[in-house]
């Protein structure tokens, strides 16, 4: 039987460790590449049967054309989001599957960690004490108990985040295009329109996918509705926020602060070491100057449990395609939620 060859783009050591462990069950021939996938690097897929990509790899029409020329039949994402793929270009040419769920707890817990760090000034306190400064001036925080948290996007991650914050004694309001009324009733969450969520909330946490509809969902208009001490948390996708509008709101002290694990132009910087180089992205550089802004480099997913689940699901997607002609996590261009409801190779074409 032919040994399946897979080229992995944009890989780090933790990717290789997780996939090597999971691949003991499958026995695929994996080539790990550090290069991001784009129209210049797509030729490196030659000779592979499938490719595996991550959040900052780009599959546009040019890349699809090159991959099709090299007879690539399957693209698997080792992530949940698929906004970096031109699904219309890939339609009827290359199958695309994602990891629809791996460890929503990992991302929800990171979102809450960012919130606690921001509201209790943990990052400032840590740096002070490291230098022998134990002064508490400027470190006054605030309770989360009895405050209101707005959850934008109530998929698996949003729901877990809401439930964690509910455990702190917070009141939870939420916005989602597809509200889950049964879950809301069970957990005591109130769905409302996004304007009301932004108006009422002391904390706003973003968990929506990035689509044409949600691009710059948090914009100047919605920022103007928010409380002046609101904390915005984003562990979803960077472009959910109009970053220039966010910088303007921070400069005017119109909002209390922001904690971001994602950034809309992150592909040029995140996952790489730029400590010895000037950051040329003026918006990112400006964000880094605010004392009430925390940025982590897209690490919310980065737990042992999540990496193991990602590797297992990704390789299982390949196995389903190769051995059984089934892709349970296949993305379909025609499906509103981006997942093939038929759960077979006969996508909704």
Backbone torsions as a table, in degrees:
resi	resn	phi	psi	omega
1	UNK	NA	138.4	-178.5
2	UNK	-61.9	135.3	176.5
3	UNK	-85.1	123.6	-174.9
4	UNK	-73.1	132.3	-180.0
5	UNK	-106.4	130.8	-178.7
6	UNK	-128.2	129.2	174.3
7	UNK	-100.3	123.5	178.7
8	UNK	-100.8	124.5	177.7
9	UNK	-98.9	154.7	174.1
10	UNK	53.1	54.8	-177.0
11	UNK	-101.8	150.8	174.5
12	UNK	-120.2	174.8	-176.8
13	UNK	-59.1	-40.7	-178.2
14	UNK	-66.6	-29.6	173.9
15	UNK	-64.4	-48.5	-176.6
16	UNK	-61.6	-42.1	-179.4
17	UNK	-63.3	-44.8	-177.9
18	UNK	-67.7	-43.4	-177.0
19	UNK	-75.4	-32.6	175.6
20	UNK	-63.7	-39.2	178.6
21	UNK	-66.3	-45.3	-179.1
22	UNK	-69.5	-30.7	-174.9
23	UNK	-72.9	-10.5	176.0
24	UNK	-60.7	-27.3	178.4
25	UNK	-79.3	-28.2	-171.1
26	UNK	-106.1	-36.4	178.0
27	UNK	73.9	30.6	177.9
28	UNK	-77.3	156.3	175.8
29	UNK	-92.3	106.5	-173.3
30	UNK	-106.9	131.3	171.7
31	UNK	-111.3	120.2	-179.2
32	UNK	-94.9	125.1	178.6
33	UNK	-116.5	138.0	176.2
34	UNK	-83.0	-18.6	-177.0
35	UNK	-68.8	139.3	171.9
36	UNK	-73.5	148.2	178.0
37	UNK	-81.6	127.6	173.0
38	UNK	-156.1	-172.7	-176.3
39	UNK	-65.7	-22.9	179.1
40	UNK	-82.1	-32.1	-175.0
41	UNK	-100.4	-4.9	-174.5
42	UNK	-60.4	-27.1	178.4
43	UNK	-60.8	-22.3	-179.3
44	UNK	-68.7	-11.0	177.4
45	UNK	-80.4	-8.3	-177.8
46	UNK	-56.4	131.9	178.6
47	UNK	95.8	-11.9	179.1
48	UNK	-89.4	157.6	174.1
49	UNK	-92.0	-29.2	-179.4
50	UNK	-148.8	161.0	174.8
51	UNK	-126.9	154.9	178.4
52	UNK	-124.2	131.0	-174.9
53	UNK	-129.6	169.5	-179.0
54	UNK	-125.8	-170.9	-167.1
55	UNK	-64.0	-29.3	-176.2
56	UNK	-104.0	8.5	168.9
57	UNK	-78.8	147.3	-175.9
58	UNK	-117.5	122.0	176.6
59	UNK	-116.6	87.1	177.2
60	UNK	-98.5	-171.7	-176.0
61	UNK	-61.5	-38.0	178.7
62	UNK	-64.5	-42.1	179.4
63	UNK	-66.1	-42.4	177.6
64	UNK	-58.1	-43.0	179.8
65	UNK	-60.8	-44.9	-179.2
66	UNK	-66.4	-42.8	179.7
67	UNK	-64.2	-39.0	178.3
68	UNK	-65.1	-38.3	177.2
69	UNK	-60.8	-32.8	-179.8
70	UNK	-93.8	14.5	173.1
71	UNK	63.0	32.4	173.2
72	UNK	-77.3	122.9	-176.6
73	UNK	-103.1	-13.3	-172.4
74	UNK	-144.9	131.0	170.6
75	UNK	-114.9	123.5	175.1
76	UNK	-112.9	133.5	175.8
77	UNK	-97.9	136.0	174.3
78	UNK	-95.6	48.4	-179.5
79	UNK	-161.7	172.0	-179.3
80	UNK	-89.7	-38.9	-177.8
81	UNK	-73.6	148.2	-179.6
82	UNK	-135.8	24.1	-179.8
83	UNK	-68.1	-12.9	179.6
84	UNK	-89.3	8.6	179.3
85	UNK	-117.7	132.9	172.8
86	UNK	-81.9	91.4	-175.7
87	UNK	-65.1	-32.4	179.5
88	UNK	-65.9	-38.0	178.4
89	UNK	-68.1	-34.8	-178.3
90	UNK	-82.1	-14.6	-174.3
91	UNK	-54.6	125.8	179.5
92	UNK	67.1	9.5	179.5
93	UNK	-116.4	-50.1	-176.4
94	UNK	-134.6	131.7	176.0
95	UNK	-76.3	143.9	-177.9
96	UNK	-129.5	126.0	178.5
97	UNK	-129.1	149.2	-178.1
98	UNK	-125.8	176.2	170.4
99	UNK	-96.6	96.2	-172.6
100	UNK	-67.5	-27.4	176.1
101	UNK	-155.5	134.8	177.8
102	UNK	-132.0	-60.0	175.1
103	UNK	-149.9	79.7	179.5
104	UNK	-59.3	-26.2	177.8
105	UNK	-62.0	-36.6	-178.2
106	UNK	-59.8	-46.2	-176.8
107	UNK	-74.2	-40.4	178.1
108	UNK	-62.2	-42.6	179.6
109	UNK	-65.4	-36.0	177.9
110	UNK	-67.7	-39.7	177.9
111	UNK	-59.1	-44.5	-180.0
112	UNK	-69.4	-35.4	176.0
113	UNK	-61.2	-43.5	177.4
114	UNK	-61.7	-42.5	179.8
115	UNK	-61.3	-47.0	-179.8
116	UNK	-64.8	-40.4	178.6
117	UNK	-62.0	-43.5	-177.8
118	UNK	-68.6	-47.5	-173.8
119	UNK	-74.8	-24.3	179.7
120	UNK	-108.9	9.7	174.7
121	UNK	55.8	37.6	-177.7
122	UNK	-62.1	-38.3	-177.6
123	UNK	-65.6	-38.8	177.9
124	UNK	-70.2	-42.1	-179.9
125	UNK	-62.9	-41.1	179.8
126	UNK	-60.0	-47.9	-178.8
127	UNK	-65.6	-38.3	178.4
128	UNK	-62.1	-50.4	-175.6
129	UNK	-64.9	-33.6	176.8
130	UNK	-59.6	-27.9	180.0
131	UNK	-99.5	11.2	178.2
132	UNK	80.0	15.5	-179.5
133	UNK	-102.0	112.7	-177.3
134	UNK	-107.8	17.6	178.8
135	UNK	-70.0	137.0	-177.8
136	UNK	-96.9	-7.2	-179.9
137	UNK	-57.5	131.2	179.8
138	UNK	88.0	1.0	-178.1
139	UNK	-109.4	14.4	-179.0
140	UNK	-68.4	123.4	-179.5
141	UNK	-105.1	-154.2	176.1
142	UNK	-150.3	153.5	178.5
143	UNK	-70.6	150.4	169.3
144	UNK	-90.9	-26.1	-178.7
145	UNK	-54.8	128.8	178.8
146	UNK	70.4	4.5	170.5
147	UNK	-83.1	172.3	-178.5
148	UNK	-110.4	127.7	176.4
149	UNK	-107.3	130.2	176.5
150	UNK	-102.5	121.2	179.9
151	UNK	-104.7	116.8	179.0
152	UNK	-103.8	104.4	-174.2
153	UNK	103.0	107.4	-176.2
154	UNK	-116.0	52.1	166.0
155	UNK	-76.5	-160.1	-177.4
156	UNK	-57.1	-45.8	-176.0
157	UNK	-68.7	-45.6	179.6
158	UNK	-60.5	-40.6	179.4
159	UNK	-64.6	-43.9	180.0
160	UNK	-65.3	-41.5	177.1
161	UNK	-59.3	-44.8	179.0
162	UNK	-59.7	-42.3	-177.4
163	UNK	-69.5	-35.8	176.0
164	UNK	-64.3	-46.6	-178.7
165	UNK	-67.9	-31.3	173.7
166	UNK	-60.7	-35.8	178.0
167	UNK	-65.6	-23.7	174.7
168	UNK	-80.6	-2.0	-177.7
169	UNK	86.5	21.3	178.9
170	UNK	-86.4	152.3	170.1
171	UNK	-85.8	135.3	-173.8
172	UNK	-114.4	125.3	169.7
173	UNK	-118.5	157.0	-173.2
174	UNK	-150.4	155.3	172.6
175	UNK	-130.0	134.4	173.5
176	UNK	-157.4	141.3	178.2
177	UNK	-62.9	-29.1	178.4
178	UNK	-122.3	78.2	-175.9
179	UNK	-65.0	144.5	178.0
180	UNK	-101.9	92.7	-173.4
181	UNK	-64.4	-37.9	-178.6
182	UNK	-64.9	-44.8	178.0
183	UNK	-64.1	-42.0	-178.9
184	UNK	-61.2	-42.6	179.9
185	UNK	-66.3	-40.3	-178.7
186	UNK	-66.1	-38.3	-174.0
187	UNK	-99.6	-5.6	179.8
188	UNK	77.0	31.3	178.7
189	UNK	-95.6	138.7	179.0
190	UNK	-105.9	116.0	173.5
191	UNK	-78.5	142.8	175.6
192	UNK	-156.8	173.4	-179.1
193	UNK	-71.3	162.8	-170.8
194	UNK	-65.9	-31.2	178.3
195	UNK	-63.7	-42.4	178.7
196	UNK	-67.8	-38.4	176.6
197	UNK	-58.7	-45.7	-178.6
198	UNK	-67.5	-32.9	-179.1
199	UNK	-73.4	-38.9	-171.7
200	UNK	-88.0	-21.5	-165.6
201	UNK	-85.0	142.7	169.9
202	UNK	-90.4	-25.3	177.6
203	UNK	-133.5	135.8	175.5
204	UNK	-125.4	123.0	-178.8
205	UNK	-118.6	127.5	-173.4
206	UNK	-98.0	126.3	-179.3
207	UNK	-139.4	27.1	179.8
208	UNK	-88.0	151.6	169.3
209	UNK	-70.4	160.6	177.2
210	UNK	-94.2	115.8	177.4
211	UNK	-133.0	179.8	175.6
212	UNK	-60.0	-34.3	-178.8
213	UNK	-73.6	-30.8	-174.9
214	UNK	-100.6	-0.6	176.9
215	UNK	-59.8	126.9	-177.0
216	UNK	52.3	41.6	177.0
217	UNK	-56.6	-43.4	175.0
218	UNK	-91.2	104.7	-174.0
219	UNK	-124.2	-172.6	-177.8
220	UNK	-58.1	-40.1	-178.3
221	UNK	-64.0	-46.6	-179.3
222	UNK	-71.6	-36.4	176.8
223	UNK	-60.2	-34.7	-178.9
224	UNK	-69.0	-19.3	179.6
225	UNK	-86.4	-14.6	-171.1
226	UNK	-78.7	157.0	175.4
227	UNK	-64.3	151.9	-176.0
228	UNK	-71.8	-13.1	177.3
229	UNK	-114.6	17.9	-179.1
230	UNK	-65.4	145.4	173.6
231	UNK	-109.8	126.6	-179.8
232	UNK	-104.5	126.5	179.4
233	UNK	-115.4	130.5	178.5
234	UNK	-132.0	106.5	171.9
235	UNK	-115.2	15.5	-177.9
236	UNK	-90.9	-95.7	175.9
237	UNK	-134.0	142.9	-173.6
238	UNK	-58.7	-39.3	-174.4
239	UNK	-78.5	4.5	168.8
240	UNK	-65.2	-22.8	-179.5
241	UNK	-113.0	133.7	168.3
242	UNK	-74.9	100.1	-170.0
243	UNK	-64.6	-36.2	178.5
244	UNK	-64.8	-37.5	175.8
245	UNK	-66.7	-36.5	177.2
246	UNK	-64.3	-44.2	178.1
247	UNK	-60.3	-42.3	179.0
248	UNK	-61.7	-42.9	179.0
249	UNK	-65.3	-36.8	177.8
250	UNK	-68.1	-42.9	179.1
251	UNK	-61.1	-38.1	-179.5
252	UNK	-82.6	-1.4	-177.1
253	UNK	58.7	34.6	179.8
254	UNK	-82.0	-22.1	176.2
255	UNK	-125.8	162.0	-174.6
256	UNK	-79.4	-30.0	-179.1
257	UNK	166.0	173.6	-179.3
258	UNK	-144.9	142.5	174.5
259	UNK	-126.4	116.5	-169.7
260	UNK	-122.9	126.6	171.6
261	UNK	-99.5	-5.1	-178.1
262	UNK	-138.0	157.3	-178.2
263	UNK	-146.6	141.2	-170.0
264	UNK	-66.9	-20.6	175.9
265	UNK	-115.5	33.8	-171.0
266	UNK	-69.5	-21.7	-172.3
267	UNK	-60.2	-23.3	179.4
268	UNK	-80.8	-15.4	-172.6
269	UNK	-129.1	-43.1	-172.4
270	UNK	-65.7	147.5	-179.5
271	UNK	76.5	6.2	179.0
272	UNK	-128.0	160.9	-179.9
273	UNK	-93.8	110.3	178.3
274	UNK	-113.4	20.2	-172.9
275	UNK	-65.5	-24.0	-179.5
276	UNK	-102.1	11.8	-174.9
277	UNK	-131.6	142.7	176.7
278	UNK	-67.1	137.3	176.7
279	UNK	-81.6	118.0	-175.4
280	UNK	-86.7	-13.4	176.9
281	UNK	-76.2	104.7	-173.9
282	UNK	-62.6	-34.5	-178.9
283	UNK	-69.7	-45.4	177.0
284	UNK	-63.2	-43.8	179.1
285	UNK	-60.2	-40.0	179.0
286	UNK	-66.9	-40.5	177.6
287	UNK	-58.3	-38.6	-177.7
288	UNK	-69.0	-13.1	-179.7
289	UNK	-86.3	-15.6	-176.0
290	UNK	-79.0	130.5	177.7
291	UNK	-70.4	-18.3	-179.2
292	UNK	-104.4	27.4	175.1
293	UNK	-126.3	131.4	173.8
294	UNK	-116.5	132.8	176.4
295	UNK	-127.0	126.8	169.1
296	UNK	-114.4	154.4	-168.2
297	UNK	-88.6	56.9	179.2
298	UNK	58.7	53.4	-177.2
299	UNK	-111.4	6.4	-176.2
300	UNK	-58.1	-32.7	-178.4
301	UNK	-78.9	-10.3	-162.3
302	UNK	-85.7	76.4	170.1
303	UNK	-126.5	159.8	178.5
304	UNK	-58.6	-42.4	-178.1
305	UNK	-63.9	-43.4	-179.0
306	UNK	-67.0	-43.6	-179.8
307	UNK	-61.7	-40.5	178.4
308	UNK	-64.1	-43.2	180.0
309	UNK	-66.9	-40.0	177.7
310	UNK	-59.8	-47.8	-178.6
311	UNK	-62.9	-45.5	-178.3
312	UNK	-63.1	-45.4	-178.6
313	UNK	-68.1	-41.4	-179.7
314	UNK	-60.9	-47.6	-179.3
315	UNK	-70.6	-30.8	175.0
316	UNK	-67.1	-35.5	175.0
317	UNK	-59.9	-42.9	178.6
318	UNK	-65.7	-42.5	179.2
319	UNK	-61.1	-42.4	179.0
320	UNK	-61.5	-38.2	179.6
321	UNK	-69.9	-46.9	-173.3
322	UNK	-73.5	-42.7	-170.0
323	UNK	-98.1	-28.8	-171.0
324	UNK	-128.1	0.1	-177.5
325	UNK	55.1	37.6	178.6
326	UNK	-130.1	132.5	175.5
327	UNK	-128.4	87.9	-177.0
328	UNK	-63.3	-20.2	-178.5
329	UNK	-111.7	25.1	-177.4
330	UNK	-72.3	140.7	176.5
331	UNK	-91.3	131.4	179.5
332	UNK	-116.5	129.2	-177.6
333	UNK	-60.6	-32.0	-175.4
334	UNK	-85.5	-13.1	-176.9
335	UNK	-86.8	130.6	-174.8
336	UNK	-60.9	-36.0	-178.9
337	UNK	-91.1	1.6	173.5
338	UNK	82.1	8.9	-179.9
339	UNK	-124.5	138.1	-179.8
340	UNK	-70.1	113.4	-177.6
341	UNK	-69.6	-23.3	-178.8
342	UNK	-77.9	-18.7	176.9
343	UNK	56.0	35.1	175.0
344	UNK	-139.9	178.3	177.6
345	UNK	-67.0	-19.8	178.1
346	UNK	-80.5	80.2	-177.2
347	UNK	-70.4	174.0	-173.6
348	UNK	-76.2	63.5	-179.1
349	UNK	-98.1	NA	NA
